Amino acid sequence: MHLKYIVGQPAGQNHLTKHWLLSAARTKIITPPMPARIVNISQDKSVNEGDDVNFFCLAVGRPEPTVTWKDFKYGLMSEGEFLEITEIKRHQAEEFECITNNGVAPPDTRRVKVTVNYPPVITEVKNMPAQLGKTAILRCEAMAVPTASFEWYRDDRRPVESDNTLKIKNEKTRSLLLFTNVTEKHFGNYTCFASNRLGASNASMLLFRPGAVYGGVASLNGRLSGVGLWFCLSISVLMKV
């Protein structure tokens, strides 16, 4: 401890100065508590499936606050300022909440969102029966981020051309090929092509007339599944070779 004396002052004043300095040295500086608050946090992120993702959440407060990450989909918690997701999957696209607390006031919270991009995956393919002069629909549904763009092709791979009896209706996650007046020319194989900037996927389906024979195989009134029908067609082709 260092004592300070004022030179040139009377002895009594020197004694008072010494006493004041000793009292000040023994006095603890008391600082008031400060509620926890988030001062910096990561921005929302858009990443490709398989990437590593890192978030940070910085907080201040007195006493020193805790920082916890919470995901809303599964309710999982992670302690610490940093949240790391290794090789993120599409089902992990969601919001994450940073929570900081030190008991002085209610917790401070902020949210960030991660979008996971992935190429199209066609999820619905079904062969459809159709009657001459009636309406019919072929459906193609694909999950993708960003949303997929759809195209339709015929047997010879040429784009399907819309006419008065054929219409293509594209929705957010699916495309409909609408036949308003089925004719003989409409029966056959159609291919749905779904794509985004990350890739593409395609699937084929058949518009057929119930009871008709394709490659020596009856359509069984449309009750034969797409996989079973194409299996039979393949066997028929092999037998002819």
Secondary structure as the mmCIF struct_conf table of DSSP 4:
data_model
#
loop_
_struct_conf.conf_type_id
_struct_conf.id
_struct_conf.beg_label_comp_id
_struct_conf.beg_label_asym_id
_struct_conf.beg_label_seq_id
_struct_conf.end_label_comp_id
_struct_conf.end_label_asym_id
_struct_conf.end_label_seq_id
TURN_TY1_P TURN_TY1_P1 VAL A 7 GLY A 8
BEND BEND1 GLN A 9 GLN A 9
HELX_RH_AL_P HELX_RH_AL_P1 ALA A 11 ARG A 26
HELX_LH_PP_P HELX_LH_PP_P1 THR A 27 ILE A 30
STRN STRN1 MET A 34 ILE A 41
HELX_LH_PP_P HELX_LH_PP_P2 SER A 42 ASP A 44
STRN STRN2 LYS A 45 ASN A 48
TURN_TY1_P TURN_TY1_P2 GLU A 49 GLY A 50
STRN STRN3 VAL A 53 ARG A 62
BEND BEND2 PRO A 63 PRO A 63
HELX_LH_PP_P HELX_LH_PP_P3 GLU A 64 PRO A 65
STRN STRN4 THR A 66 ASP A 71
TURN_TY1_P TURN_TY1_P3 PHE A 72 TYR A 74
STRN STRN5 MET A 77 GLU A 79
BEND BEND3 GLY A 80 GLU A 81
STRN STRN6 PHE A 82 ILE A 85
BEND BEND4 THR A 86 GLU A 87
HELX_RH_3T_P HELX_RH_3T_P1 ARG A 90 GLN A 92
STRN STRN7 GLU A 94 ASN A 101
BEND BEND5 GLY A 103 PRO A 106
HELX_LH_PP_P HELX_LH_PP_P4 PRO A 107 PRO A 107
STRN STRN8 ASP A 108 GLU A 124
STRN STRN9 MET A 128 PRO A 129
TURN_TY1_P TURN_TY1_P4 LEU A 132 GLY A 133
BEND BEND6 LYS A 134 LYS A 134
STRN STRN10 ALA A 136 VAL A 145
BEND BEND7 PRO A 146 PRO A 146
HELX_LH_PP_P HELX_LH_PP_P5 THR A 147 ALA A 148
STRN STRN11 SER A 149 TYR A 153
TURN_TY1_P TURN_TY1_P5 ASP A 155 ASP A 156
BEND BEND8 ARG A 157 ARG A 157
HELX_LH_PP_P HELX_LH_PP_P6 ARG A 158 ARG A 158
STRN STRN12 PRO A 159 PRO A 159
HELX_LH_PP_P HELX_LH_PP_P7 VAL A 160 SER A 162
STRN STRN13 ASP A 163 ASP A 163
TURN_TY1_P TURN_TY1_P6 ASN A 164 THR A 165
STRN STRN14 LEU A 166 ASN A 170
BEND BEND9 LYS A 172 THR A 173
STRN STRN15 ARG A 174 PHE A 179
BEND BEND10 THR A 180 ASN A 181
HELX_RH_3T_P HELX_RH_3T_P2 GLU A 184 HIS A 186
STRN STRN16 GLY A 188 ASN A 196
TURN_TY1_P TURN_TY1_P7 ARG A 197 LEU A 198
STRN STRN17 GLY A 199 PHE A 208
TURN_TY1_P TURN_TY1_P8 PRO A 210 GLY A 211
STRN STRN18 VAL A 213 TYR A 214
TURN_TY1_P TURN_TY1_P9 GLY A 215 GLY A 216
STRN STRN19 VAL A 217 ALA A 218
HELX_RH_3T_P HELX_RH_3T_P3 LEU A 220 GLY A 222
TURN_TY1_P TURN_TY1_P10 ARG A 223 ARG A 223
BEND BEND11 LEU A 224 LEU A 224
HELX_RH_AL_P HELX_RH_AL_P2 GLY A 226 LYS A 240
#
